[in-house]
């Protein structure tokens, strides 16, 4: 039994005619008859008495008609109820995220969120420190995004993973090489993430046992990419950062890092999620096609 069969049954019961009901429902009369036969078979009871000039309800049909009216009314009211819930979710939503995540993903996430929940007031704070620190129990953030530390724990929720790629300027003396070794990277000037960021540890791990020759460092991916483009050195960056627009003036690849990083979000352990945070998580999971919570 499904809601469509109940809708078909009610249309016949209210009109007293298969022909009229089929026209109202915009389906063929044989298709309508088939669905009602299936409904009668499932309930193991006759619902309609078919006569030359119409149909009448059996006692079982009259009882089902009352229940079907209740069910279909509830189903029709669901969209309005959901819309009402969405518009009733309001209040501040404090978000901490890396600067690149903020610029790359946050505009679309905010558009999706505020279209559905116009009463929410997002507050975005950019940070390139450990995202778990930003969501500590005493912290101000309700949710934080970024690169997970090596042991993220159960409070971390994965969004996607990213490889690490080598980038160099088209003007680099290594521009003509198809493959660059770990030793060659370590010997050249490296534009690196700052020591207080999770990416610094990842890069040191990739280049081990060589020590990186850090020429300049920054907490911001966009700065690192820009410096490499101007041929101040090489860099190892997450591949999701290098979209088609960012490839201008760069050579991407030529080195297998063997590392992948996890991008995701934290919610504070021991703290109940606010309705605003739950709404935002729903939007995130829809955008990135993640399974429901």
Residue pairs with C-beta under 8 A, 6 or more apart in sequence:
1 39
1 42
1 43
3 71
3 72
3 75
4 35
5 35
5 36
5 38
5 39
6 39
6 68
6 71
6 72
7 25
7 72
8 21
8 25
8 27
8 32
8 35
8 36
8 39
9 36
9 39
9 47
9 61
9 64
9 65
9 68
10 65
10 68
10 69
10 72
11 21
11 24
11 25
12 18
12 21
12 32
12 36
12 48
12 55
13 48
13 55
13 57
13 61
13 65
14 21
15 21
15 24
16 54
16 55
16 56
17 54
17 55
18 29
18 32
18 33
18 50
18 55
19 29
21 32
22 28
22 29
22 31
22 32
25 32
36 47
36 48
39 47
40 46
40 47
40 48
43 60
43 64
45 58
45 60
46 58
46 60
46 61
47 57
47 58
47 60
47 61
47 64
48 55
48 56
48 57
48 58
48 61
49 55
49 56
49 57
49 58
57 65
86 116
86 117
86 279
87 117
87 118
87 119
88 119
89 117
89 119
89 120
89 275
89 276
89 279
90 117
90 119
90 120
90 121
90 276
91 119
91 120
91 121
91 274
91 275
91 276
92 121
92 122
92 123
92 276
93 120
93 121
93 122
93 123
93 142
93 143
93 274
93 276
93 277
93 280
94 123
94 125
94 140
94 141
94 142
94 143
95 106
95 122
95 123
95 124
95 125
95 141
95 142
95 143
95 144
95 145
95 280
96 125
96 126
96 127
96 131
96 134
96 135
96 139
96 140
96 141
96 143
96 144
96 145
97 106
97 124
97 125
97 126
97 127
97 131
97 144
97 145
97 146
98 126
98 127
98 128
98 131
98 145
98 146
98 147
98 221
99 126
99 128
99 219
99 220
99 221
99 222
100 220
100 221
100 222
100 241
101 145
101 146
101 263
102 124
102 126
103 222
104 241
105 145
106 124
108 287
109 280
109 283
109 284
109 287
110 122
112 283
112 286
112 287
113 120
113 122
113 279
113 280
113 283
114 120
114 122
116 279
116 283
117 276
117 279
120 276
120 279
120 280
125 134
125 140
125 141
127 134
127 144
127 146
128 146
128 194
128 196
128 197
128 219
128 220
129 196
129 197
130 149
130 198
131 144
131 145
131 146
131 147
131 148
131 265
131 266
132 144
132 149
132 152
132 153
132 155
132 156
132 266
133 139
134 141
134 144
134 266
135 141
135 142
135 143
135 144
135 155
135 266
135 267
135 268
136 268
137 268
137 269
137 270
137 271
139 268
141 268
142 267
142 268
142 273
142 274
142 276
142 277
143 265
143 266
143 267
143 277
143 280
143 281
144 265
144 266
145 159
145 263
145 264
145 265
146 198
146 263
147 197
147 198
147 199
147 202
147 238
147 261
147 262
147 263
148 156
148 158
148 198
148 261
148 262
148 263
148 264
149 198
150 198
150 201
152 262
152 264
155 266
155 267
155 268
155 269
156 262
156 264
156 265
156 266
157 264
157 265
157 266
157 267
158 262
158 263
158 264
159 263
159 264
159 265
159 284
159 288
159 290
160 240
160 263
160 264
160 288
161 260
161 261
161 262
161 263
162 238
162 239
162 240
162 260
162 261
162 263
163 238
163 239
163 257
163 259
163 260
164 202
164 203
164 206
164 236
164 237
164 238
164 239
164 257
164 259
164 260
164 261
165 236
165 237
165 238
165 239
165 242
165 252
165 253
165 255
165 257
166 180
166 185
166 234
166 235
166 236
166 252
166 253
166 254
166 255
166 257
167 225
167 228
167 234
167 235
167 236
167 237
167 242
167 250
167 251
167 252
168 174
168 175
168 180
168 228
168 234
168 250
168 251
168 254
169 175
169 228
169 229
169 230
169 231
169 249
169 250
169 251
170 249
170 250
170 251
171 231
172 231
172 234
172 251
174 180
174 184
174 188
174 234
175 251
177 254
178 254
179 254
179 255
180 234
180 254
180 255
181 255
182 206
182 207
182 210
182 255
183 210
185 207
185 210
185 212
185 234
185 236
185 255
186 207
186 210
186 211
186 212
186 213
187 213
188 213
188 233
188 234
189 213
189 215
189 216
189 232
189 233
189 234
190 203
190 212
190 213
190 214
190 215
190 233
190 234
190 235
190 236
191 215
191 216
191 217
191 218
191 224
191 227
191 228
191 232
191 233
191 234
191 235
192 200
192 203
192 212
192 214
192 216
192 217
192 224
192 235
192 236
193 199
193 200
193 203
193 217
193 218
193 219
193 221
193 224
194 200
194 217
194 218
194 219
195 217
196 219
197 219
198 261
199 238
199 261
200 217
202 236
202 259
202 261
203 212
203 236
204 212
205 259
206 236
206 257
206 258
206 259
215 232
215 233
216 227
216 232
216 233
218 224
218 227
221 237
221 238
221 241
224 235
224 237
225 235
225 237
225 241
225 242
225 246
225 250
227 233
227 235
228 234
228 235
228 250
229 248
229 249
229 250
236 255
236 257
238 261
238 263
239 252
240 263
242 250
242 252
265 281
265 284
267 273
267 277
267 281
273 281
281 293
284 290
285 291
285 292
285 293
